[in-house]
Amino acid sequence: MPTVDDILDHVGEFHLFQKQTFFLLALLSATFTPIYVGIVFLGFAPSHHCRSPGVSELSQRCGWSPAEELNYTVPGLGAADEAFLRQCMQYEVDWNQSTLSCVDPLASLAVNRSHLPLVPCQHGWVYDTRGSSIVTEFNLVCANSWMLDLFQSAVNVGFFVGSMGIGYLADRFGRKSCLLGTILINALSGVLMAIAPTYTWMLLFRLIQGLVSKAGWLIGYILITEFVGLSYRRTVGIFYQVSFTVGLLVLAGVAYALPHWRWLQFAVTLPNFCFLLYYWCIPESPRWLISQNKNAKAMRIIKYIAKKNGKSMPASIQSLRAEEEVGEKLNPSFLDLVRTPQIRKHTLILMYNWFTSSVLYQGLIMHMGLAGDNVYLDFFYSALVEFPAAFIIILTIDRIGRRYPWAVSNMVAGVACLASIFIPEDLQGLRVAVACLGRMGITMAYEMVCLVNAELYPTFIRNLGVMVCSSMCDIGGIFTPFLVYRLTEVWLELPLVVFAVIGLIAGGLVLLLPETKGKALPETIEEAENMQRPRKNKEKVIYLQIKKSDVPLN
């Protein structure tokens, strides 16, 4: 009885139907970008200082320029190590009193202005920006700056819970219905976030977006890989992630055109309603239907695919079987991921690499938003380098292998972070180039861990292994905002030191994993345990066992 892959050999592994479906799902992948890294623009924190009543009137009466107004009225101005003073503190002065002079208004109150008492901002802040962000609207600065960290962490909490919970629902009730459900909820919560009147409501709707958006992205990934033939599966998976990079470029342009966060949120959310039309464009996965013993429906969809591709179904094919039906079915357990020494080593290294990839990828983007000279151009340039990262992977994984490109990409990211610390600020072009190199390295590492994770586990715990290890990606995303935004208060480059250390460690740990190039996926725990041994020795052992079984028993 043939499998779906056998039939796709006849009706087309990647023809018109698969290309149209890939294009539609790639659009879905691109719209996931604003949720994953939109914090760079939605949560942009411009230069700011305390709002002091009476200052603007005094400035107007004295004819001060904006620079003079800041120099006379804001403490800690010009000192690089006193950012907290100029952003979060103000002089305890009544600026409405008529005795203040225009030349040096504070001279009459104290010989040295450093002796004047300071108090935290009492009347809000003045922001130097042409637009708005959630930071400027809800004053997420100074004592409230942790609320910006919580905003992004809430998204990653949603990613963590939703990808596992909705992933189960997709296996239980079907890919298509769950995909459409996540699209609808994502669109509605995105619109509600754009009109949220308070920070609390905005945080709630962002959490809901996190619950469904990544799960929808993963369902799209699963769908397209289940529609194509075996020989195209890896390439299609990589280019599905490339479409996410296209979304990065579009996001930079849209954010520049719409500098006000509510309009930006509307613009990146409304296209999701169009994806509800996929109800009529994308069928259910025939592989899932077969796994649910719905062979008749699966055959109707496969005949539709054949017709769309201009192919004919072989007359001999009347029924299907699932690939999983072969062999004894085993019940996976979390203990199977750590029970044996080699699989335990694989699990720990993969979990660390998922964590590292998430922290460095999101962290570098967030840090760029804080340290970049032009956030829109820097974001655009760093996104461009993700394209060569994908092509390098395609060119190397079947020629060189997985392990060395993966290790080198982690190390390149770590070294680039370390090098950025020592490049002077006046060499802005070199800083951008090194930052882009680091971004390309971590992008390669992120895509490689997605690929290799499934290749290191035996069949019956493969899905469980990928789910558990990749969950560390979301755990890393929860901690990253606090890591970036709090450490930059100590020293702007301190997050880069942390990124460099964990990136270099990740590269070294990858070298401890076996090479999976040219190896069949392990079917049993014994095969997974023996992956690091030379294939020749394994074949000898199997050969001797076969010969021994041929000896008649007396």
MIZASE-731745 format. One line per 4 residues: number of its first residue (from 1); their letters; for each residue z, y, x of C-alpha. Coordinates in nm, 4 decimals. Layout:
N
NUM = A = Z Y X | ...
//
This chain:
554
1 = MPTV = 0.0000 0.0000 0.0000 | -0.1058 0.3318 0.1605 | 0.1192 0.6296 0.2349 | 0.0410 0.9960 0.1691
5 = DDIL = -0.0637 1.0392 0.5323 | -0.3099 0.7505 0.4950 | -0.4679 0.9170 0.1900 | -0.4803 1.2597 0.3544
9 = DHVG = -0.6982 1.1039 0.6232 | -0.9561 1.0560 0.3459 | -0.9060 1.3647 0.1251 | -0.8486 1.6175 0.4062
13 = EFHL = -0.5549 1.6850 0.6367 | -0.6138 2.0610 0.6581 | -0.9029 2.1687 0.4398 | -0.9480 2.4321 0.1670
17 = FQKQ = -0.6426 2.3371 -0.0412 | -0.4075 2.3281 0.2570 | -0.5476 2.6538 0.3981 | -0.5011 2.8375 0.0683
21 = TFFL = -0.1504 2.6975 0.0288 | -0.0624 2.7905 0.3856 | -0.1799 3.1486 0.3289 | 0.0299 3.1825 0.0126
25 = LALL = 0.3421 3.0401 0.1752 | 0.2854 3.2476 0.4907 | 0.3178 3.5589 0.2728 | 0.6534 3.4253 0.1586
29 = SATF = 0.7573 3.3758 0.5214 | 0.6623 3.7348 0.6088 | 0.8775 3.8802 0.3288 | 1.1850 3.7027 0.4655
33 = TPIY = 1.1832 3.9437 0.7624 | 1.3524 4.2439 0.5905 | 1.6452 4.0256 0.4883 | 1.6887 3.8623 0.8284
37 = VGIV = 1.6639 4.1731 1.0504 | 1.6360 4.4614 0.8044 | 1.9799 4.5797 0.9171 | 1.8034 4.7673 1.1996
41 = FLGF = 1.6577 5.0149 0.9493 | 1.8833 4.9777 0.6450 | 2.1922 5.0167 0.8620 | 2.0580 5.2684 1.1133
45 = APSH = 2.3439 5.4870 1.2455 | 2.2132 5.8277 1.3574 | 2.4044 6.0822 1.5663 | 2.6868 6.2283 1.3608
49 = HCRS = 2.9921 6.4518 1.3743 | 3.2676 6.5610 1.1378 | 3.1857 6.7993 0.8562 | 3.4148 7.1018 0.8838
53 = PGVS = 3.4306 7.3461 0.5887 | 3.3434 7.6989 0.6934 | 3.1433 7.6030 1.0048 | 2.8006 7.6447 0.8444
57 = ELSQ = 2.9000 7.9883 0.7053 | 3.0340 8.0984 1.0450 | 2.7202 7.9716 1.2160 | 2.5024 8.1640 0.9728
61 = RCGW = 2.7070 8.4853 1.0188 | 2.6924 8.4584 1.3975 | 2.3297 8.3464 1.4152 | 2.4068 8.0337 1.6172
65 = SPAE = 2.1392 7.7785 1.6989 | 2.2166 7.4157 1.6038 | 2.3030 7.3401 1.9678 | 2.5410 7.6385 1.9864
69 = ELNY = 2.7096 7.5378 1.6622 | 2.7782 7.1914 1.8000 | 2.8972 7.3275 2.1352 | 3.1484 7.5653 1.9744
73 = TVPG = 3.2833 7.3409 1.6975 | 3.2596 6.9723 1.7994 | 3.5064 6.8172 2.0482 | 3.3966 6.5921 2.3359
77 = LGAA = 3.0381 6.7174 2.3287 | 2.8359 6.6264 2.6375 | 3.0794 6.3673 2.7704 | 2.9221 6.0214 2.7592
81 = DEAF = 3.2607 5.8483 2.7507 | 3.3943 6.0599 2.4615 | 3.1608 5.9477 2.1851 | 3.4578 5.8650 1.9630
85 = LRQC = 3.5871 6.2225 1.9884 | 3.2635 6.3927 1.8924 | 3.1793 6.1430 1.6166 | 3.5161 6.0723 1.4581
89 = MQYE = 3.7506 6.3606 1.5384 | 3.7573 6.7305 1.4564 | 3.9592 7.0344 1.5602 | 4.2472 7.1115 1.3267
93 = VDWN = 4.1145 7.4619 1.2703 | 4.0564 7.6741 0.9603 | 3.6975 7.7840 1.0204 | 3.7103 8.0229 0.7223
97 = QSTL = 3.9512 8.2650 0.8895 | 3.7926 8.6007 0.9700 | 3.9559 8.6417 1.3125 | 3.7234 8.3884 1.4805
101 = SCVD = 3.4718 8.5495 1.7150 | 3.1077 8.4545 1.7525 | 3.1087 8.4227 2.1328 | 3.3792 8.1572 2.1704
105 = PLAS = 3.5606 8.1130 1.8393 | 3.8274 7.8801 1.9800 | 3.9233 8.1071 2.2722 | 4.1599 8.3060 2.0521
109 = LAVN = 4.3468 7.9877 1.9534 | 4.3894 7.8247 2.2969 | 4.2976 7.9013 2.6568 | 4.1700 7.5437 2.6980
113 = RSHL = 4.0189 7.3847 2.3886 | 4.1414 7.0438 2.5068 | 4.4898 7.1628 2.4080 | 4.3874 7.2124 2.0472
117 = PLVP = 4.5122 6.9434 1.8065 | 4.2566 6.6909 1.6804 | 4.2548 6.5001 1.3522 | 4.0231 6.2315 1.2081
121 = CQHG = 3.7307 6.3549 0.9985 | 3.8689 6.4875 0.6689 | 3.5579 6.6004 0.4801 | 3.2899 6.3459 0.5671
125 = WVYD = 3.0188 6.3630 0.8308 | 2.6987 6.5469 0.9166 | 2.4152 6.3111 1.0175 | 2.1198 6.4045 1.2353
129 = TRGS = 1.8424 6.2165 1.0554 | 1.5340 6.2868 0.8462 | 1.6114 6.0039 0.6046 | 1.9082 5.7985 0.4913
133 = SIVT = 2.0618 5.4568 0.5490 | 2.3548 5.2660 0.4067 | 2.5540 5.4105 0.6973 | 2.4862 5.7712 0.6009
137 = EFNL = 2.5240 5.7175 0.2255 | 2.8476 5.5170 0.2339 | 2.9836 5.6701 0.5583 | 3.0074 5.3389 0.7445
141 = VCAN = 3.1180 5.5044 1.0679 | 3.4367 5.5457 1.2680 | 3.7214 5.3702 1.0802 | 3.4709 5.2232 0.8336
145 = SWML = 3.2202 5.0978 1.0927 | 3.3361 4.7381 1.0448 | 3.1862 4.7506 0.6953 | 2.8374 4.7581 0.8507
149 = DLFQ = 2.9234 4.4406 1.0451 | 3.0443 4.2808 0.7222 | 2.7183 4.3740 0.5471 | 2.5090 4.1704 0.7939
153 = SAVN = 2.7653 3.8912 0.8239 | 2.7584 3.8494 0.4441 | 2.3848 3.7770 0.4635 | 2.4456 3.5032 0.7210
157 = VGFF = 2.7277 3.3552 0.5150 | 2.4732 3.3337 0.2343 | 2.2231 3.1716 0.4700 | 2.4800 2.9081 0.5696
161 = VGSM = 2.5884 2.8166 0.2165 | 2.2493 2.8518 0.0514 | 2.0409 2.6548 0.3006 | 2.2641 2.3498 0.2567
165 = GIGY = 2.3348 2.3826 -0.1149 | 1.9827 2.4703 -0.2259 | 1.8423 2.2281 0.0302 | 2.0233 1.9528 -0.1569
169 = LADR = 1.8912 2.0833 -0.4902 | 1.5354 2.0828 -0.3506 | 1.5742 1.7163 -0.2594 | 1.7281 1.6424 -0.5985
173 = FGRK = 1.5166 1.8474 -0.8419 | 1.1969 1.9213 -0.6520 | 1.0539 2.1714 -0.4048 | 0.8519 2.3799 -0.6487
177 = SCLL = 1.1223 2.4524 -0.9066 | 1.3758 2.5469 -0.6384 | 1.1205 2.7649 -0.4608 | 1.0450 2.9607 -0.7784
181 = GTIL = 1.4155 2.9891 -0.8579 | 1.4982 3.1327 -0.5164 | 1.2077 3.3772 -0.5399 | 1.3249 3.5093 -0.8784
185 = INAL = 1.6901 3.5457 -0.7751 | 1.5912 3.7055 -0.4442 | 1.3699 3.9607 -0.6178 | 1.6277 4.0511 -0.8833
189 = SGVL = 1.9181 4.0810 -0.6376 | 1.7016 4.2897 -0.4019 | 1.6225 4.5395 -0.6771 | 1.9857 4.5520 -0.7871
193 = MAIA = 2.0891 4.6187 -0.4289 | 1.8477 4.9129 -0.4138 | 2.0192 5.0756 -0.7129 | 2.3758 4.9674 -0.6305
197 = PTYT = 2.6137 5.2628 -0.6884 | 2.8862 5.1502 -0.4471 | 2.9215 4.9637 -0.1199 | 3.0949 4.6702 -0.2917
201 = WMLL = 2.8074 4.6122 -0.5347 | 2.5530 4.6482 -0.2543 | 2.7420 4.3895 -0.0457 | 2.7533 4.1458 -0.3386
205 = FRLI = 2.3790 4.1664 -0.4054 | 2.3032 4.1305 -0.0331 | 2.5165 3.8156 -0.0249 | 2.3185 3.6766 -0.3184
209 = QGLV = 1.9956 3.7534 -0.1322 | 2.1294 3.5594 0.1639 | 2.2181 3.2629 -0.0578 | 1.8604 3.2175 -0.1777
213 = SKAG = 1.6250 3.3817 0.0745 | 1.6618 3.1511 0.3736 | 1.6679 2.8479 0.1465 | 1.3400 2.9673 -0.0077
217 = WLIG = 1.1921 3.0174 0.3405 | 1.2922 2.6633 0.4391 | 1.1488 2.5174 0.1177 | 0.8199 2.6925 0.1945
221 = YILI = 0.8277 2.5402 0.5434 | 0.8911 2.1940 0.4012 | 0.6174 2.2311 0.1393 | 0.3421 2.3279 0.3791
225 = TEFV = 0.4351 2.0560 0.6292 | 0.4336 1.8000 0.3461 | 0.0901 1.9070 0.2230 | -0.0896 1.8742 0.5591
229 = GLSY = -0.1754 1.5658 0.7608 | 0.0344 1.4357 1.0462 | -0.1861 1.5779 1.3227 | -0.1584 1.9339 1.1833
233 = RRTV = 0.2098 1.9338 1.0940 | 0.3469 2.0793 1.4170 | 0.0812 2.3522 1.4485 | 0.1202 2.4598 1.0867
237 = GIFY = 0.4977 2.4767 1.1330 | 0.4589 2.7068 1.4345 | 0.2136 2.9375 1.2581 | 0.4409 2.9520 0.9537
241 = QVSF = 0.6955 3.1085 1.1901 | 0.4243 3.3362 1.3326 | 0.3784 3.4807 0.9842 | 0.7438 3.5861 1.0073
245 = TVGL = 0.6406 3.7869 1.3153 | 0.3639 3.9534 1.1130 | 0.6379 4.0551 0.8717 | 0.8231 4.2238 1.1599
249 = LVLA = 0.5215 4.4432 1.2359 | 0.4755 4.5363 0.8704 | 0.8468 4.6115 0.8347 | 0.8345 4.8607 1.1247
253 = GVAY = 0.5467 5.0506 0.9607 | 0.7002 5.0498 0.6123 | 1.0381 5.1627 0.7486 | 0.8722 5.4519 0.9332
257 = ALPH = 0.6835 5.5587 0.6190 | 0.9944 5.5253 0.3985 | 1.2951 5.6550 0.5961 | 1.5227 5.6485 0.2893
261 = WRWL = 1.6909 5.3083 0.2598 | 1.6747 5.2728 -0.1197 | 1.2975 5.3280 -0.1287 | 1.2601 5.0913 0.1694
265 = QFAV = 1.4614 4.8259 -0.0120 | 1.2406 4.8644 -0.3204 | 0.9231 4.8406 -0.1103 | 1.0213 4.5164 0.0663
269 = TLPN = 1.1616 4.3552 -0.2503 | 0.8994 4.4191 -0.5198 | 0.6305 4.1928 -0.3631 | 0.8606 3.8978 -0.4318
273 = FCFL = 0.7878 3.9262 -0.8035 | 0.4214 3.8518 -0.7265 | 0.5257 3.5191 -0.5735 | 0.6294 3.3976 -0.9194
277 = LYYW = 0.2547 3.3491 -0.9767 | 0.2834 3.0518 -0.7404 | 0.3844 2.8536 -1.0474 | 0.0105 2.8246 -1.1184
281 = CIPE = -0.1070 2.8160 -0.7556 | 0.1101 2.5629 -0.5721 | 0.1763 2.2103 -0.7053 | 0.4817 1.9975 -0.6450
285 = SPRW = 0.4975 1.8019 -0.3203 | 0.3450 1.4560 -0.3753 | 0.5756 1.3171 -0.1065 | 0.8802 1.4286 -0.3044
289 = LISQ = 0.7350 1.2872 -0.6272 | 0.6851 0.9494 -0.4594 | 1.0433 0.9544 -0.3298 | 1.1516 0.9992 -0.6947
293 = NKNA = 0.9283 0.7108 -0.8115 | 0.6932 0.9502 -0.9927 | 0.3800 0.7940 -0.8501 | 0.1550 0.8831 -1.1436
297 = KAMR = 0.2237 1.2559 -1.1027 | 0.1803 1.2256 -0.7279 | -0.1609 1.0603 -0.7745 | -0.2731 1.3392 -1.0097
301 = IIKY = -0.1803 1.6013 -0.7496 | -0.3534 1.4106 -0.4701 | -0.6682 1.3827 -0.6825 | -0.6478 1.7592 -0.7390
305 = IAKK = -0.6188 1.8118 -0.3614 | -0.9191 1.5861 -0.3032 | -1.1239 1.7769 -0.5610 | -1.0212 2.1110 -0.4105
309 = NGKS = -1.1212 1.9886 -0.0652 | -1.4544 1.8548 -0.1911 | -1.3567 1.4984 -0.1033 | -1.3522 1.1800 -0.3063
313 = MPAS = -1.0627 0.9407 -0.3435 | -1.1293 0.5907 -0.2083 | -1.1699 0.3534 -0.5004 | -0.9357 0.1030 -0.3373
317 = IQSL = -0.6397 0.3446 -0.3485 | -0.4628 0.3136 -0.6808 | -0.0947 0.3474 -0.5853 | 0.1273 0.4899 -0.3183
321 = RAEE = 0.4436 0.4125 -0.1318 | 0.6911 0.6342 0.0484 | 0.7077 0.6257 0.4250 | 1.0820 0.5666 0.3980
325 = EVGE = 1.0439 0.2385 0.2124 | 0.9752 0.0459 0.5307 | 1.2791 -0.1222 0.6826 | 1.6431 -0.1391 0.5855
329 = KLNP = 1.7922 0.1766 0.4384 | 2.1066 0.3043 0.6115 | 2.3574 0.5549 0.4828 | 2.3937 0.8475 0.7250
333 = SFLD = 2.7372 0.9750 0.8235 | 2.8560 1.2820 1.0107 | 3.0297 1.0454 1.2521 | 2.6898 0.9042 1.3514
337 = LVRT = 2.6165 1.2392 1.5187 | 2.9051 1.1970 1.7646 | 2.9785 0.8237 1.7646 | 2.7642 0.7250 2.0642
341 = PQIR = 2.7579 0.9093 2.3999 | 2.3927 1.0194 2.4211 | 2.3623 1.1288 2.0581 | 2.6963 1.3079 2.0920
345 = KHTL = 2.5598 1.4938 2.3952 | 2.2388 1.5791 2.2072 | 2.4385 1.7085 1.9090 | 2.6654 1.9362 2.1137
349 = ILMY = 2.3795 2.0790 2.3223 | 2.1606 2.1361 2.0166 | 2.4428 2.3050 1.8261 | 2.5058 2.5383 2.1198
353 = NWFT = 2.1351 2.6192 2.1517 | 2.0995 2.6941 1.7802 | 2.4022 2.9244 1.8093 | 2.2634 3.0913 2.1229
357 = SSVL = 1.9155 3.1412 1.9768 | 2.0552 3.3132 1.6694 | 2.2972 3.5347 1.8622 | 2.0368 3.6470 2.1162
361 = YQGL = 1.7521 3.6917 1.8672 | 1.9481 3.8939 1.6123 | 2.1657 4.0555 1.8793 | 1.8756 4.1895 2.0843
365 = IMHM = 1.7193 4.3407 1.7723 | 2.0466 4.5038 1.6667 | 2.1162 4.6319 2.0190 | 1.7668 4.7784 2.0359
369 = GLAG = 1.8448 4.9748 1.7193 | 2.1493 5.1236 1.8926 | 2.0120 5.1804 2.2430 | 1.6420 5.2369 2.1759
373 = DNVY = 1.4773 5.5752 2.2234 | 1.2457 5.5325 1.9224 | 1.3687 5.2517 1.6989 | 1.0358 5.2154 1.5148
377 = LDFF = 0.8168 5.1844 1.8251 | 1.0668 4.9687 2.0119 | 1.0898 4.7350 1.7133 | 0.7103 4.7186 1.6868
381 = YSAL = 0.6526 4.6504 2.0583 | 0.9213 4.3830 2.0779 | 0.7744 4.2097 1.7713 | 0.4286 4.1975 1.9322
385 = VEFP = 0.5530 3.9719 2.2131 | 0.6381 3.7004 1.9603 | 0.2669 3.6215 1.9247 | 0.2165 3.5145 2.2886
389 = AAFI = 0.5445 3.3223 2.2611 | 0.3943 3.1029 1.9880 | 0.0692 3.0479 2.1775 | 0.2555 2.9597 2.4995
393 = IILT = 0.4452 2.6934 2.3069 | 0.1247 2.5454 2.1653 | -0.0364 2.5387 2.5114 | 0.2586 2.3911 2.7009
397 = IDRI = 0.4428 2.1397 2.4826 | 0.1704 1.8744 2.5066 | 0.0814 1.9492 2.8697 | 0.4110 2.0249 3.0412
401 = GRRY = 0.6521 1.8950 2.7817 | 0.9359 2.0375 2.5768 | 1.2322 2.0455 2.8120 | 1.1161 2.2715 3.0977
405 = PWAV = 0.9469 2.5430 2.8843 | 1.2532 2.5450 2.6595 | 1.4976 2.5756 2.9509 | 1.2886 2.8442 3.1223
409 = SNMV = 1.2594 3.0489 2.8021 | 1.6395 3.0564 2.7628 | 1.6833 3.1537 3.1270 | 1.4165 3.4252 3.1040
413 = AGVA = 1.5987 3.5735 2.8055 | 1.9289 3.5657 2.9952 | 1.7863 3.7161 3.3140 | 1.6051 3.9882 3.1174
417 = CLAS = 1.9310 4.0879 2.9468 | 2.1052 4.1040 3.2845 | 1.8229 4.3019 3.4463 | 1.8192 4.5585 3.1640
421 = IFIP = 2.1700 4.6667 3.2569 | 2.0638 4.7853 3.6035 | 1.7399 4.9666 3.5113 | 1.7905 5.3471 3.5084
425 = EDLQ = 1.7401 5.5248 3.1772 | 1.4618 5.7417 3.3201 | 1.2488 5.4277 3.3702 | 1.2088 5.3841 2.9958
429 = GLRV = 0.8770 5.1974 3.0235 | 1.0303 4.9348 3.2523 | 1.3302 4.8969 3.0233 | 1.1039 4.8345 2.7256
433 = AVAC = 0.8948 4.5820 2.9237 | 1.2024 4.3849 3.0344 | 1.3435 4.3948 2.6813 | 1.0140 4.2590 2.5455
437 = LGRM = 1.0214 3.9811 2.8060 | 1.3690 3.8839 2.6910 | 1.2579 3.8932 2.3277 | 0.9632 3.6655 2.4080
441 = GITM = 1.1929 3.4224 2.5885 | 1.4426 3.3894 2.3053 | 1.1613 3.3631 2.0493 | 1.0194 3.0667 2.2409
445 = AYEM = 1.3652 2.9106 2.2649 | 1.4201 2.9584 1.8897 | 1.0930 2.7878 1.8006 | 1.1478 2.5096 2.0548
449 = VCLV = 1.4895 2.4149 1.9200 | 1.3336 2.3871 1.5724 | 1.0768 2.1443 1.7116 | 1.2924 1.9319 1.9428
453 = NAEL = 1.5923 1.8963 1.7118 | 1.4147 1.6455 1.4873 | 1.2727 1.4524 1.7845 | 1.6118 1.3560 1.9298
457 = YPTF = 1.7642 1.1797 1.6290 | 1.6885 0.8369 1.4788 | 1.5228 0.8333 1.1396 | 1.8199 0.7663 0.9142
461 = IRNL = 2.0245 1.0620 1.0484 | 1.7351 1.2945 1.1361 | 1.7683 1.5255 0.8341 | 2.1462 1.5275 0.8664
465 = GVMV = 2.1232 1.6101 1.2372 | 1.8854 1.8999 1.1785 | 2.0993 2.0365 0.8951 | 2.4281 2.0208 1.0886
469 = CSSM = 2.2900 2.1583 1.4160 | 2.0859 2.4366 1.2562 | 2.3925 2.5485 1.0587 | 2.5214 2.6866 1.3898
473 = CDIG = 2.2339 2.9361 1.3675 | 2.3988 3.0924 1.0629 | 2.7451 3.0744 1.2207 | 2.6040 3.2681 1.5148
477 = GIFT = 2.4540 3.5214 1.2760 | 2.7956 3.5788 1.1163 | 2.9527 3.6729 1.4503 | 2.6583 3.8670 1.5971
481 = PFLV = 2.7099 4.2013 1.4145 | 3.0744 4.2182 1.5236 | 2.9736 4.1151 1.8762 | 2.7061 4.3845 1.9054
485 = YRLT = 2.8556 4.6796 1.7184 | 3.2133 4.6407 1.8458 | 3.1271 4.5715 2.2121 | 2.8929 4.8710 2.2284
489 = EVWL = 3.1928 5.0902 2.1478 | 3.3462 4.9706 2.4752 | 3.0249 4.9931 2.6780 | 2.6697 5.0193 2.5445
493 = ELPL = 2.5414 4.7428 2.7760 | 2.8344 4.5021 2.7326 | 2.6572 4.2902 2.4655 | 2.3729 4.2328 2.7143
497 = VVFA = 2.6207 4.0846 2.9631 | 2.7411 3.8394 2.6968 | 2.3820 3.7566 2.5972 | 2.2879 3.6923 2.9605
501 = VIGL = 2.5761 3.4506 3.0151 | 2.5258 3.2429 2.7019 | 2.1455 3.2414 2.7499 | 2.1676 3.1105 3.1076
505 = IAGG = 2.4185 2.8434 3.0028 | 2.1849 2.7358 2.7203 | 1.8958 2.6999 2.9662 | 2.1038 2.4825 3.1974
509 = LVLL = 2.2229 2.2597 2.9128 | 1.8655 2.1996 2.7932 | 1.7893 2.0300 3.1267 | 2.0448 1.7623 3.0341
513 = LPET = 1.8358 1.6564 2.7323 | 1.5637 1.3891 2.7543 | 1.1955 1.4815 2.7503 | 1.0358 1.3939 2.4154
517 = KGKA = 0.6723 1.4594 2.5081 | 0.4550 1.1584 2.4282 | 0.7459 0.9583 2.2862 | 0.7565 0.8118 1.9393
521 = LPET = 1.0358 0.9344 1.7154 | 1.3396 0.7068 1.7575 | 1.3980 0.4771 1.4641 | 1.7419 0.3399 1.5541
525 = IEEA = 2.0552 0.4612 1.7302 | 1.9760 0.2238 2.0178 | 1.6359 0.3849 2.0703 | 1.7914 0.7338 2.0616
529 = ENMQ = 2.0547 0.6256 2.3143 | 1.7861 0.4937 2.5506 | 1.5560 0.7979 2.5344 | 1.6563 0.9190 2.8804
533 = RPRK = 1.5748 0.5855 3.0420 | 1.2226 0.5240 3.1748 | 0.9896 0.3799 2.9142 | 0.8899 0.1005 3.1513
537 = NKEK = 1.2399 -0.0431 3.1651 | 1.2661 -0.0295 2.7903 | 0.9410 -0.2185 2.7498 | 1.0615 -0.4894 2.9901
541 = VIYL = 1.3769 -0.5417 2.7902 | 1.1828 -0.5729 2.4679 | 0.9384 -0.8111 2.6310 | 1.2136 -1.0422 2.7545
545 = QIKK = 1.3756 -1.0466 2.4129 | 1.0458 -1.1495 2.2535 | 0.9874 -1.4212 2.5093 | 1.3394 -1.5546 2.4596
549 = SDVP = 1.2940 -1.5753 2.0844 | 0.9857 -1.7930 2.1384 | 1.1871 -2.0732 2.3047 | 1.2447 -2.3563 2.0553
553 = LN = 1.6056 -2.4424 1.9835 | 1.7054 -2.8024 2.0650
//
